[in-house]
Amino acid sequence: MLLSGGSLALPRLPLLLALLIFCFAHTNPIRMFRREFLPVWFVLLVTGGVALIGGGDVQVSAFAVRYANFLAAVALLAIYVDVRPGTIADELFPILRLMAVQAVLTPVLAFLRPDLFWSFNVGKAVYETFLYIFTYHDLIANATTFKRPDGFFFEAGVFQIYLNIFLFICLFMRRFSLVNIGLATLAVIATQSTTGAVILVMQYGIVWFRWIRTTGRWRLAVLLAGPILLVPIAAYATYNLGEKFHGQFSGSTEAREFDLRTGINVAMEKPLTGIGFDHEKYQAIAADVGYLDVSLSAKSISERTNSNGLVVLLYSVGIPLSLVFLWGIWRQRLWRPRWLFAMLILLSMTSEALVFSPFILMIAFSGLLIPPSRESTRSSNPEIVRKLHRKPTLTGRPGFSTTSSSRGQASSPARSHPGIRGPGRSR
C-alpha cells in the first residue's frame, strides 16, 4: 500500500525491494509460472512490446521501475491466489482500522496542538508532521480549519482509497459494527477528498438498497430511515463538490480537467500503442497537444505529470491493451462484491495515477487468471480439503458458509458471503 502513494519516511525503491524479498520468502517463486498465470505473463510481454514500439526507444529506467512493480504485483497475487476469498480483507482490516484512527486524529491534533508538528520538504511541497504518523500539507495556506490528513502517503487523495476500502470491508465483508463503520466514515470525511466523498455515498447507497431487500418486517423502517441518515453524508459530498468547482479549491478541479483533456489528446497521438512509460516523453508531447484553456502557468504545465490513472493507462499502453487491464479490474476475484469493489478502484483512479502500482496491478491481474479446475483447486488448497471432510451442518445459497468446526474456523455468513449483516438479517 505504501508503494501506491509513496512513503514519506521511506523511499519507494527500498520498499519495493523489501516487498519482493518478503513475497519470495513467503511463497515459492515457481508458483508465479503456473498455468493459470499464463495470461498475466502474456499481457506483460505484450505490454513491453507495445511500450517499446510506442516509446520509440528503450526507456531503461522507466522500464525497470515499471516492471519491478509488475513483478511485485504477480508475486503478491501468488500468495493470495489459492486462499479463500476475503483473506486479504481479513489481513488488511486491523491495518486499515489503525489508518482510520490516524486519519481522524491528525486534524484534531493539528487543531488542538499545532506546536507538536514540524515541517519537512518533499520536492517543492511542505509537509507538517508529528512523528511521521500524523502528517498533512496545505495546498492553500489556512484554507480550512481542519487539516487534510495524508497518512503515510503524499496526499489525502491516495489515503482516501484505503480508507474507503476499510469502509467497504466493514459494510460488505464483516459483521455489522456501528463503531467500525462510523470510524471508517469519519476517516473518509476527514480527507476532504471529492472522489472519496463520491465513493462514500455510493457505498452507503448500495447498503441502503440491500437492506431494503433483506430486512423483512423492518423494510419500511429502513426505507424511511435510509434517506434521513444519508442526508448529512450527501450534504458533505455536495459541499465538497461545490468547493472544488466554485470555492477556494476550484484550481484543483481545473488541474484535473487539464490532466483529463491533455491525457486524452496525448493518447490519441498513438491510440494503438501508447507512448510508453517515460514521463519526460509525456511532458514533451503534452506541450504540443495539451489542453491550453486553463489558468495554470506555463511552467506548471511543462512540469506537470498526469493525475488521472485511467488516462495514464490509455496513453502509456494504448487503448486495446488498456481495455485488457480494465477488464481484469472488473473481473477481479480477491474482493466481493466484485463489481462494487471494481467501481471503487476505477473511480479512485480518475483522480490518482496509481494504476501501475503493485496493489492495483494485483487486483487487475487476478481478473486475468485462468480459473483452475475444481480438482486442482481441491488438491492445492489444504483448507478446502479439510472442509470437504467435515459434516455439513448448515445449508443455504451458494456463497454462504456450510460447515462448522469445534475450533471455530468456519466463517459466519456475514464474513464468508459478500454481503452485509444489518437489522433483521437472519442469515
QUISUL-V538182 format. One record per residue. N is the residue number from 1. PSI is psi in radians with two decimals (none if undefined). OMEGA is omega as a letter, one per 20 degrees, with the letter a starting at -180 (NA if undefined). D_CENTER is the distance of its C-alpha to the mean C-alpha in Angstrom with 1 decimal. Layout:
n:N psi:PSI omega:OMEGA d_center:D_CENTER
n:N psi:PSI omega:OMEGA d_center:D_CENTER
//
This chain:
n:1 psi:-0.65 omega:r d_center:8.7
n:2 psi:-0.51 omega:r d_center:11.6
n:3 psi:-0.24 omega:r d_center:11.7
n:4 psi:-0.81 omega:a d_center:8.5
n:5 psi:0.17 omega:a d_center:10.5
n:6 psi:2.51 omega:r d_center:13.8
n:7 psi:2.36 omega:r d_center:15.9
n:8 psi:-0.42 omega:a d_center:18.7
n:9 psi:-0.46 omega:a d_center:21.0
n:10 psi:2.34 omega:r d_center:20.4
n:11 psi:2.74 omega:a d_center:20.4
n:12 psi:-0.71 omega:a d_center:17.7
n:13 psi:-0.79 omega:r d_center:20.3
n:14 psi:-0.63 omega:r d_center:21.7
n:15 psi:-0.73 omega:r d_center:18.3
n:16 psi:-0.74 omega:r d_center:17.7
n:17 psi:-0.75 omega:r d_center:21.2
n:18 psi:-0.67 omega:r d_center:20.9
n:19 psi:-0.79 omega:r d_center:17.9
n:20 psi:-0.74 omega:r d_center:20.0
n:21 psi:-0.77 omega:r d_center:23.0
n:22 psi:-0.80 omega:a d_center:21.4
n:23 psi:-0.77 omega:a d_center:20.2
n:24 psi:-0.46 omega:r d_center:23.6
n:25 psi:-0.49 omega:a d_center:25.4
n:26 psi:-0.62 omega:a d_center:23.5
n:27 psi:2.66 omega:a d_center:24.1
n:28 psi:2.17 omega:r d_center:26.6
n:29 psi:-0.39 omega:r d_center:25.3
n:30 psi:-0.45 omega:a d_center:27.5
n:31 psi:-0.45 omega:a d_center:25.1
n:32 psi:-0.19 omega:a d_center:22.9
n:33 psi:0.34 omega:r d_center:25.8
n:34 psi:2.92 omega:a d_center:26.6
n:35 psi:-0.72 omega:a d_center:27.3
n:36 psi:-0.29 omega:r d_center:24.0
n:37 psi:-0.07 omega:a d_center:22.2
n:38 psi:-0.76 omega:r d_center:24.7
n:39 psi:-0.60 omega:r d_center:22.6
n:40 psi:-0.84 omega:a d_center:19.8
n:41 psi:-0.62 omega:r d_center:22.6
n:42 psi:-0.75 omega:r d_center:24.3
n:43 psi:-0.71 omega:r d_center:21.3
n:44 psi:-0.63 omega:r d_center:21.0
n:45 psi:-0.80 omega:r d_center:24.7
n:46 psi:-0.67 omega:r d_center:24.8
n:47 psi:-0.77 omega:r d_center:22.0
n:48 psi:-0.75 omega:a d_center:24.2
n:49 psi:-0.76 omega:r d_center:27.2
n:50 psi:-0.73 omega:a d_center:25.8
n:51 psi:-0.62 omega:r d_center:24.5
n:52 psi:-0.73 omega:r d_center:28.0
n:53 psi:-0.82 omega:a d_center:29.7
n:54 psi:-0.64 omega:a d_center:27.8
n:55 psi:-0.48 omega:r d_center:27.8
n:56 psi:-0.16 omega:r d_center:31.5
n:57 psi:3.03 omega:a d_center:31.6
n:58 psi:1.92 omega:r d_center:30.0
n:59 psi:1.44 omega:a d_center:27.4
n:60 psi:-0.95 omega:a d_center:27.7
n:61 psi:-0.76 omega:a d_center:25.5
n:62 psi:-0.71 omega:r d_center:22.6
n:63 psi:-0.76 omega:a d_center:23.0
n:64 psi:-0.80 omega:a d_center:23.2
n:65 psi:-0.78 omega:a d_center:20.0
n:66 psi:-0.78 omega:a d_center:18.1
n:67 psi:-0.41 omega:r d_center:19.6
n:68 psi:-0.69 omega:r d_center:19.2
n:69 psi:-0.72 omega:r d_center:15.4
n:70 psi:-0.82 omega:a d_center:16.1
n:71 psi:-0.73 omega:r d_center:18.4
n:72 psi:-0.69 omega:r d_center:16.1
n:73 psi:-0.75 omega:r d_center:13.6
n:74 psi:-0.70 omega:r d_center:16.7
n:75 psi:-0.72 omega:r d_center:18.1
n:76 psi:-0.75 omega:a d_center:15.1
n:77 psi:-0.61 omega:r d_center:15.3
n:78 psi:-0.48 omega:r d_center:19.1
n:79 psi:-0.69 omega:a d_center:18.7
n:80 psi:-0.04 omega:a d_center:16.8
n:81 psi:-0.55 omega:a d_center:18.5
n:82 psi:-0.06 omega:a d_center:21.6
n:83 psi:2.91 omega:a d_center:20.5
n:84 psi:2.62 omega:r d_center:20.3
n:85 psi:2.39 omega:a d_center:17.3
n:86 psi:-0.17 omega:a d_center:15.6
n:87 psi:-0.78 omega:a d_center:16.6
n:88 psi:-0.61 omega:r d_center:13.2
n:89 psi:-0.73 omega:r d_center:12.5
n:90 psi:-0.66 omega:a d_center:16.0
n:91 psi:-0.57 omega:a d_center:15.6
n:92 psi:-0.35 omega:a d_center:12.5
n:93 psi:-0.91 omega:a d_center:14.2
n:94 psi:-0.56 omega:r d_center:16.7
n:95 psi:-0.79 omega:a d_center:14.6
n:96 psi:-0.55 omega:r d_center:12.2
n:97 psi:-0.70 omega:r d_center:15.5
n:98 psi:-0.67 omega:r d_center:16.9
n:99 psi:-0.63 omega:r d_center:14.2
n:100 psi:-0.74 omega:r d_center:14.9
n:101 psi:-0.73 omega:r d_center:18.5
n:102 psi:-0.75 omega:a d_center:18.0
n:103 psi:-0.68 omega:a d_center:16.4
n:104 psi:-0.68 omega:a d_center:19.4
n:105 psi:-0.49 omega:a d_center:22.0
n:106 psi:-0.93 omega:r d_center:21.3
n:107 psi:-0.52 omega:r d_center:22.7
n:108 psi:-0.83 omega:r d_center:25.4
n:109 psi:-0.71 omega:a d_center:26.6
n:110 psi:-0.54 omega:r d_center:26.5
n:111 psi:-0.75 omega:a d_center:28.7
n:112 psi:-0.65 omega:a d_center:31.1
n:113 psi:1.15 omega:a d_center:31.4
n:114 psi:-0.35 omega:a d_center:30.5
n:115 psi:-0.27 omega:r d_center:33.1
n:116 psi:-0.32 omega:a d_center:30.8
n:117 psi:2.52 omega:r d_center:28.5
n:118 psi:2.83 omega:a d_center:29.3
n:119 psi:2.60 omega:r d_center:28.2
n:120 psi:2.74 omega:a d_center:26.9
n:121 psi:2.47 omega:r d_center:25.9
n:122 psi:1.76 omega:a d_center:23.1
n:123 psi:-2.17 omega:r d_center:24.7
n:124 psi:-0.07 omega:a d_center:26.0
n:125 psi:2.46 omega:r d_center:23.7
n:126 psi:2.11 omega:a d_center:25.2
n:127 psi:2.60 omega:r d_center:23.2
n:128 psi:2.30 omega:a d_center:24.7
n:129 psi:2.68 omega:r d_center:24.0
n:130 psi:1.89 omega:r d_center:25.6
n:131 psi:0.29 omega:a d_center:25.4
n:132 psi:0.33 omega:r d_center:22.2
n:133 psi:-0.84 omega:r d_center:20.4
n:134 psi:1.79 omega:a d_center:21.0
n:135 psi:2.52 omega:r d_center:20.2
n:136 psi:2.89 omega:r d_center:20.1
n:137 psi:2.61 omega:a d_center:21.5
n:138 psi:2.16 omega:r d_center:23.2
n:139 psi:-0.64 omega:r d_center:22.9
n:140 psi:2.14 omega:a d_center:26.1
n:141 psi:2.24 omega:r d_center:28.4
n:142 psi:0.55 omega:a d_center:29.0
n:143 psi:-0.55 omega:a d_center:27.1
n:144 psi:2.66 omega:r d_center:26.0
n:145 psi:-0.76 omega:r d_center:27.6
n:146 psi:2.27 omega:a d_center:24.5
n:147 psi:2.67 omega:r d_center:22.3
n:148 psi:2.06 omega:a d_center:18.6
n:149 psi:2.43 omega:r d_center:17.1
n:150 psi:-0.23 omega:a d_center:15.1
n:151 psi:-2.34 omega:r d_center:14.7
n:152 psi:0.24 omega:a d_center:14.7
n:153 psi:3.08 omega:a d_center:13.0
n:154 psi:-0.36 omega:a d_center:14.9
n:155 psi:2.81 omega:a d_center:13.9
n:156 psi:-0.46 omega:r d_center:12.9
n:157 psi:-0.54 omega:r d_center:10.5
n:158 psi:-0.74 omega:a d_center:8.1
n:159 psi:-0.70 omega:a d_center:9.2
n:160 psi:-0.50 omega:a d_center:8.6
n:161 psi:-0.86 omega:a d_center:4.8
n:162 psi:-0.49 omega:r d_center:6.0
n:163 psi:-0.65 omega:r d_center:9.1
n:164 psi:-0.56 omega:r d_center:8.2
n:165 psi:-0.68 omega:r d_center:7.0
n:166 psi:-0.77 omega:r d_center:10.4
n:167 psi:-0.71 omega:r d_center:12.1
n:168 psi:-0.80 omega:r d_center:11.0
n:169 psi:-0.77 omega:a d_center:12.6
n:170 psi:-0.66 omega:a d_center:15.5
n:171 psi:-0.61 omega:a d_center:16.2
n:172 psi:-0.20 omega:a d_center:15.9
n:173 psi:-0.01 omega:r d_center:16.2
n:174 psi:2.98 omega:r d_center:18.6
n:175 psi:2.55 omega:a d_center:22.0
n:176 psi:2.16 omega:r d_center:22.2
n:177 psi:1.96 omega:r d_center:22.4
n:178 psi:-0.58 omega:a d_center:23.1
n:179 psi:-0.90 omega:a d_center:22.7
n:180 psi:-0.70 omega:r d_center:19.1
n:181 psi:-0.74 omega:r d_center:18.1
n:182 psi:-0.71 omega:r d_center:20.0
n:183 psi:-0.79 omega:r d_center:18.5
n:184 psi:-0.72 omega:a d_center:14.9
n:185 psi:-0.83 omega:r d_center:16.2
n:186 psi:-0.64 omega:a d_center:18.2
n:187 psi:-0.77 omega:r d_center:15.3
n:188 psi:-0.77 omega:r d_center:13.2
n:189 psi:-0.64 omega:a d_center:16.6
n:190 psi:-0.52 omega:a d_center:17.5
n:191 psi:-0.32 omega:a d_center:14.9
n:192 psi:0.60 omega:a d_center:16.8
n:193 psi:2.26 omega:r d_center:14.0
n:194 psi:-0.80 omega:r d_center:15.1
n:195 psi:-0.72 omega:r d_center:11.8
n:196 psi:-0.68 omega:r d_center:10.9
n:197 psi:-0.73 omega:r d_center:14.4
n:198 psi:-0.78 omega:r d_center:14.1
n:199 psi:-0.67 omega:r d_center:11.2
n:200 psi:-0.86 omega:r d_center:13.3
n:201 psi:-0.69 omega:r d_center:16.4
n:202 psi:-0.80 omega:a d_center:15.1
n:203 psi:-0.75 omega:r d_center:14.2
n:204 psi:-0.61 omega:r d_center:17.6
n:205 psi:-0.75 omega:r d_center:19.3
n:206 psi:-0.73 omega:r d_center:18.4
n:207 psi:-0.76 omega:a d_center:19.5
n:208 psi:-0.82 omega:r d_center:22.7
n:209 psi:-0.64 omega:r d_center:23.6
n:210 psi:-0.72 omega:r d_center:23.1
n:211 psi:-0.64 omega:r d_center:25.3
n:212 psi:-0.67 omega:a d_center:27.9
n:213 psi:-0.41 omega:a d_center:28.3
n:214 psi:0.02 omega:a d_center:28.5
n:215 psi:0.06 omega:r d_center:30.3
n:216 psi:-2.12 omega:a d_center:33.8
n:217 psi:-0.30 omega:r d_center:36.4
n:218 psi:0.09 omega:a d_center:33.8
n:219 psi:-0.77 omega:a d_center:32.5
n:220 psi:-0.69 omega:r d_center:34.5
n:221 psi:-0.76 omega:r d_center:33.4
n:222 psi:-0.68 omega:a d_center:29.7
n:223 psi:-0.70 omega:a d_center:30.4
n:224 psi:-0.65 omega:a d_center:32.1
n:225 psi:-0.53 omega:a d_center:30.0
n:226 psi:-0.99 omega:a d_center:26.6
n:227 psi:-0.62 omega:a d_center:27.3
n:228 psi:-0.78 omega:a d_center:29.0
n:229 psi:-0.47 omega:a d_center:26.1
n:230 psi:-0.23 omega:a d_center:23.6
n:231 psi:-0.87 omega:a d_center:25.9
n:232 psi:-0.63 omega:r d_center:24.8
n:233 psi:-0.77 omega:r d_center:21.0
n:234 psi:-0.65 omega:r d_center:22.0
n:235 psi:-0.72 omega:r d_center:24.4
n:236 psi:-0.81 omega:a d_center:21.7
n:237 psi:-0.71 omega:r d_center:19.5
n:238 psi:-0.77 omega:r d_center:22.7
n:239 psi:-0.75 omega:a d_center:23.9
n:240 psi:-0.77 omega:r d_center:20.6
n:241 psi:-0.71 omega:r d_center:20.9
n:242 psi:-0.70 omega:r d_center:24.5
n:243 psi:-0.66 omega:a d_center:24.1
n:244 psi:-0.49 omega:a d_center:21.8
n:245 psi:-0.56 omega:a d_center:24.3
n:246 psi:-0.16 omega:a d_center:27.6
n:247 psi:-2.66 omega:a d_center:27.3
n:248 psi:-0.43 omega:a d_center:27.0
n:249 psi:0.34 omega:a d_center:23.5
n:250 psi:-0.44 omega:r d_center:24.6
n:251 psi:-0.54 omega:r d_center:24.5
n:252 psi:-0.74 omega:r d_center:20.7
n:253 psi:-0.69 omega:r d_center:20.8
n:254 psi:-0.70 omega:r d_center:23.5
n:255 psi:-0.69 omega:r d_center:21.5
n:256 psi:-0.71 omega:r d_center:18.6
n:257 psi:-0.71 omega:r d_center:21.4
n:258 psi:-0.79 omega:r d_center:22.9
n:259 psi:-0.74 omega:a d_center:19.8
n:260 psi:-0.92 omega:a d_center:19.5
n:261 psi:-0.73 omega:r d_center:23.2
n:262 psi:-0.76 omega:r d_center:23.8
n:263 psi:-0.72 omega:r d_center:21.0
n:264 psi:-0.70 omega:r d_center:22.4
n:265 psi:-0.73 omega:r d_center:25.9
n:266 psi:-0.74 omega:r d_center:25.1
n:267 psi:-0.64 omega:a d_center:23.5
n:268 psi:-0.28 omega:r d_center:26.8
n:269 psi:-0.66 omega:r d_center:28.8
n:270 psi:1.31 omega:a d_center:27.8
n:271 psi:-0.44 omega:a d_center:26.1
n:272 psi:-0.62 omega:a d_center:26.7
n:273 psi:-0.30 omega:a d_center:25.8
n:274 psi:-3.04 omega:a d_center:23.8
n:275 psi:0.09 omega:a d_center:24.9
n:276 psi:-2.88 omega:a d_center:23.1
n:277 psi:0.07 omega:a d_center:20.9
n:278 psi:2.05 omega:a d_center:23.3
n:279 psi:-0.62 omega:a d_center:22.3
n:280 psi:-0.62 omega:r d_center:26.0
n:281 psi:-0.69 omega:r d_center:26.8
n:282 psi:-0.79 omega:a d_center:24.3
n:283 psi:-0.64 omega:r d_center:25.9
n:284 psi:-0.75 omega:r d_center:29.3
n:285 psi:-0.68 omega:r d_center:28.7
n:286 psi:-0.55 omega:r d_center:27.0
n:287 psi:-0.47 omega:a d_center:30.1
n:288 psi:-0.68 omega:a d_center:32.2
n:289 psi:0.12 omega:a d_center:30.2
n:290 psi:2.79 omega:r d_center:27.9
n:291 psi:2.12 omega:a d_center:27.9
n:292 psi:-0.09 omega:a d_center:30.5
n:293 psi:1.02 omega:r d_center:31.1
n:294 psi:2.88 omega:a d_center:29.2
n:295 psi:0.17 omega:r d_center:30.6
n:296 psi:2.55 omega:r d_center:28.5
n:297 psi:2.72 omega:r d_center:30.9
n:298 psi:-0.66 omega:r d_center:31.9
n:299 psi:-0.71 omega:r d_center:30.8
n:300 psi:-0.71 omega:r d_center:27.4
n:301 psi:-0.74 omega:a d_center:27.0
n:302 psi:-0.47 omega:a d_center:28.4
n:303 psi:-0.09 omega:a d_center:26.0
n:304 psi:2.34 omega:r d_center:22.8
n:305 psi:3.05 omega:a d_center:19.9
n:306 psi:2.38 omega:a d_center:17.6
n:307 psi:-0.05 omega:a d_center:14.5
n:308 psi:1.91 omega:a d_center:13.5
n:309 psi:-0.63 omega:a d_center:11.2
n:310 psi:-0.68 omega:r d_center:12.9
n:311 psi:-0.68 omega:r d_center:16.2
n:312 psi:-0.74 omega:r d_center:15.7
n:313 psi:-0.78 omega:a d_center:15.3
n:314 psi:-0.85 omega:a d_center:18.4
n:315 psi:-0.23 omega:r d_center:20.6
n:316 psi:-0.80 omega:a d_center:19.8
n:317 psi:0.07 omega:r d_center:20.6
n:318 psi:2.88 omega:a d_center:22.2
n:319 psi:-0.83 omega:a d_center:21.8
n:320 psi:-0.82 omega:a d_center:22.8
n:321 psi:-0.54 omega:r d_center:20.5
n:322 psi:-0.68 omega:r d_center:17.5
n:323 psi:-0.56 omega:r d_center:18.3
n:324 psi:-0.80 omega:r d_center:18.1
n:325 psi:-0.75 omega:a d_center:14.6
n:326 psi:-0.65 omega:r d_center:13.6
n:327 psi:-0.68 omega:r d_center:15.8
n:328 psi:-0.72 omega:r d_center:14.2
n:329 psi:-0.73 omega:a d_center:10.7
n:330 psi:-0.59 omega:a d_center:13.0
n:331 psi:0.14 omega:a d_center:15.0
n:332 psi:2.59 omega:a d_center:12.5
n:333 psi:0.34 omega:a d_center:14.5
n:334 psi:-0.36 omega:a d_center:12.6
n:335 psi:2.49 omega:r d_center:11.5
n:336 psi:2.44 omega:j d_center:14.1
n:337 psi:2.33 omega:a d_center:14.7
n:338 psi:-0.90 omega:a d_center:13.3
n:339 psi:-0.64 omega:a d_center:13.6
n:340 psi:-0.72 omega:r d_center:12.1
n:341 psi:-0.66 omega:r d_center:8.8
n:342 psi:-0.70 omega:r d_center:9.1
n:343 psi:-0.70 omega:r d_center:10.0
n:344 psi:-0.80 omega:a d_center:7.1
n:345 psi:-0.78 omega:a d_center:4.9
n:346 psi:-0.71 omega:r d_center:8.3
n:347 psi:-0.70 omega:r d_center:9.2
n:348 psi:-0.61 omega:a d_center:6.5
n:349 psi:-0.31 omega:r d_center:7.8
n:350 psi:-0.30 omega:a d_center:11.2
n:351 psi:-0.04 omega:r d_center:11.3
n:352 psi:2.28 omega:a d_center:9.5
n:353 psi:1.18 omega:a d_center:10.9
n:354 psi:0.20 omega:a d_center:8.2
n:355 psi:-0.42 omega:r d_center:9.0
n:356 psi:0.36 omega:r d_center:11.4
n:357 psi:2.69 omega:a d_center:9.7
n:358 psi:-0.71 omega:a d_center:10.5
n:359 psi:-0.83 omega:a d_center:7.4
n:360 psi:-0.69 omega:r d_center:6.3
n:361 psi:-0.68 omega:r d_center:10.1
n:362 psi:-0.73 omega:r d_center:10.7
n:363 psi:-0.79 omega:a d_center:9.1
n:364 psi:-0.75 omega:a d_center:11.1
n:365 psi:-0.54 omega:r d_center:14.1
n:366 psi:-0.50 omega:r d_center:14.3
n:367 psi:-0.16 omega:r d_center:15.2
n:368 psi:-0.16 omega:a d_center:17.9
n:369 psi:2.58 omega:r d_center:19.7
n:370 psi:2.16 omega:r d_center:23.2
n:371 psi:2.25 omega:r d_center:23.6
n:372 psi:2.69 omega:r d_center:26.0
n:373 psi:2.77 omega:a d_center:29.4
n:374 psi:-0.72 omega:a d_center:30.1
n:375 psi:-0.71 omega:a d_center:32.7
n:376 psi:-0.58 omega:r d_center:30.6
n:377 psi:-0.74 omega:a d_center:27.8
n:378 psi:-0.72 omega:a d_center:30.3
n:379 psi:-0.45 omega:a d_center:32.0
n:380 psi:-0.17 omega:a d_center:29.0
n:381 psi:1.81 omega:a d_center:27.4
n:382 psi:-0.58 omega:a d_center:29.8
n:383 psi:-0.71 omega:r d_center:28.1
n:384 psi:-0.70 omega:r d_center:28.7
n:385 psi:-0.76 omega:r d_center:32.3
n:386 psi:-0.72 omega:a d_center:33.0
n:387 psi:-0.58 omega:a d_center:31.8
n:388 psi:-0.40 omega:a d_center:34.1
n:389 psi:0.05 omega:r d_center:37.0
n:390 psi:2.69 omega:r d_center:36.5
n:391 psi:2.16 omega:a d_center:38.4
n:392 psi:2.41 omega:r d_center:36.3
n:393 psi:-0.09 omega:a d_center:36.9
n:394 psi:2.30 omega:r d_center:34.6
n:395 psi:2.72 omega:a d_center:34.2
n:396 psi:-2.92 omega:a d_center:31.9
n:397 psi:2.73 omega:r d_center:29.6
n:398 psi:2.43 omega:r d_center:27.5
n:399 psi:-0.27 omega:r d_center:24.3
n:400 psi:2.68 omega:r d_center:26.1
n:401 psi:2.31 omega:a d_center:27.5
n:402 psi:0.23 omega:a d_center:31.0
n:403 psi:2.87 omega:r d_center:32.1
n:404 psi:2.82 omega:r d_center:33.0
n:405 psi:2.74 omega:a d_center:34.4
n:406 psi:-0.37 omega:a d_center:36.4
n:407 psi:-0.03 omega:r d_center:33.8
n:408 psi:0.52 omega:a d_center:31.1
n:409 psi:-0.37 omega:a d_center:28.7
n:410 psi:2.44 omega:a d_center:28.1
n:411 psi:2.67 omega:r d_center:25.3
n:412 psi:2.79 omega:r d_center:26.1
n:413 psi:-0.64 omega:a d_center:25.4
n:414 psi:-0.44 omega:a d_center:22.7
n:415 psi:-0.58 omega:a d_center:20.8
n:416 psi:-0.35 omega:a d_center:21.5
n:417 psi:2.44 omega:a d_center:21.1
n:418 psi:1.09 omega:r d_center:18.0
n:419 psi:-2.62 omega:r d_center:19.5
n:420 psi:2.77 omega:r d_center:20.5
n:421 psi:1.94 omega:a d_center:23.6
n:422 psi:-2.91 omega:a d_center:25.3
n:423 psi:2.23 omega:r d_center:28.8
n:424 psi:-0.02 omega:a d_center:31.3
n:425 psi:2.15 omega:a d_center:29.1
n:426 psi:-0.44 omega:a d_center:31.5
n:427 psi:none omega:NA d_center:29.4
//
